Amino acid sequence: SDESDQKAARGKGGEVHQQAAGEIKVLTTQQGSPIADDQNSLKAGARGPTLLEDHALREKLFHFDHERIPERVVHARGFGVHGYFETYDSLADITCADIFQRKGEITPAFVRFSTVVGSKGSPDLARDVRGFAVKLYTEEGNWDIVGNNIPVFFIQDAIKFPDMVHSVKEEPDRGFPQAQSAHDNFWDFISLTPESMHMIMWVMSDRAIPRSFRFMEGFGVHSFRMVNKEGKAVFVKFHWKPKLGLQSVLWDEAVKVNGADPDFHRRDLWNAIIEGDFPEWELGLQIFDDEFAEQFEFDVLDATKIIPEEQIPIRVVGRLVLNRVVDNFFAETEQVAFCTQNIVRGIDHSEDPLLQGRNFSYLDTQLKRLGSPNFTHIPINAPKCPVHHFQQDGHMAIYNPKGRVNYEPNSWGDGGPRECPEKGFISYPQEVGGEKQRVRSESFADHYSQARQFYISQTPIEQQHIADALAFELSKVKTPRIRERIVSHLLNIDQELASKVAEMLAIEGLPHPAEAALPTRYDLPPSDKLSILKN
Ligand code: HEM
């Protein structure tokens, strides 16, 4: 209402008291008790001290003091919006997933885009992978495709994830850099992790500085399975194709935008949706069988490899439309919990060792981040289909079993929910076997061929951008041997690229290709050596 309509008064100290009247609601405590004066604490005498019995002050400060929850350990900076998925055709022959049974089916969706490395307050235009996480509220439970805008990943085995993330995040003593990868620790790790080379080509390309979330692709990365009602399975890779196409910015533009408007990407998406310009992606599937998997030149369980679209074309099966911004950023974008384990009947995992580790990691971290095993009770995480189970209690339990029964089997007439073999999730009975061993399969060993394929597939300008990005990033690396090691990997990818980067870095004489570049223990500058000795 207009300011002149408001009932207001001045207190003894000249402070403004706006008061409820007409349509304006009464301010209360969390307990619902109306508040008479929200400008002054309760004092002994006009000049204090403040009294401990002031329940309104205590409650207000207590709650404020506890507003923060841990930010995500990766992908802390993100932006979420609502939308829906529309199924183009029935895929009943391939999968019994409910979402793919009926042409025209509309499924509510929530999508969170993110950067990976920077903290919650970091700038949007960092050179980084973008998260593309989709929660589909299907009639048979929530299905999350927790993907990225790059179709491959840095590592092949989840056991390397903490090391990889430690190396790319701030260095533990100095606390920087926050959102850029240009530093010794990251490039040291990469130089000792040849499997990352394909991903590095993508991350040094224009893909890692998208113009907006609306101009990015999304990828499920891993091979998953689809299983039909006869129990027959195929492998599948998920792709999100933006209707607007792909666009990126130049590095110089990214740096300027970050300075002028660190919220550039979130503002872009917010404005587009508010103005009714709803972004859309089509969901594409690459579907292949065991026979293809066996004869394909790479291992389909290796998340550092793609399956070229020329070999397995993409089949478009539906579209995702984002059409509604959140009511509350914290309640929805911050509290949403995506998890690769959230799959539904008709979709299944593969034995990809990265995916298997992710399946553990997300639930685990979300218990810490959201503070309670009941985070599915938070509306953004709650399924929109019926939910019946006997899980109970714990912090913040909102929905507990009703009545006497909280176990099964039981003998009671109204004994609650029961199993359903016809509708229930059945894991695909993939035969597995062999000796227990801590090993990487030899079929995961070619780290350069697809890096080369990617580099060659780029236009000359895009290739130049990759070379410039590598030279820029490596120019920030202080340790010469790390730079040389990276160049020695590049030699295995493309001789010309390696030479260009070496020249820009003023490396005299090319190193040997990577195999010879095994690590030595201490390459660190003297100040760092000292701190290693101290510790
Ligand atoms: C977020 C772990 C690989 C995509 C996260 C989070 C963790 C994590 C702990 C924070 C989740 C939260 O607090 O809610 C891992 C591990 C990986 C891995 C252990 C490998 C072993 C990947 C890969 C992708 C990916 C390969 C892409 C295919 C994402 C996305 C988010 C995320 C999109 C953000 C979800 C959101 O918007 O809330 N990951 N991750 N991660 N991860 Fe991964």
Residues whose N, C-alpha, C, O or C-beta is under 5 A from the ligand:
A	BS01	HEM	R72 V73 V74 H75 G78 R112 S114 G131 F132 A133 V146 G147 N148 F153 A158 F161 F219 G220 V221 V336 A337 F338 L354 G357 R358 S361 Y362 T365 Q366 R369
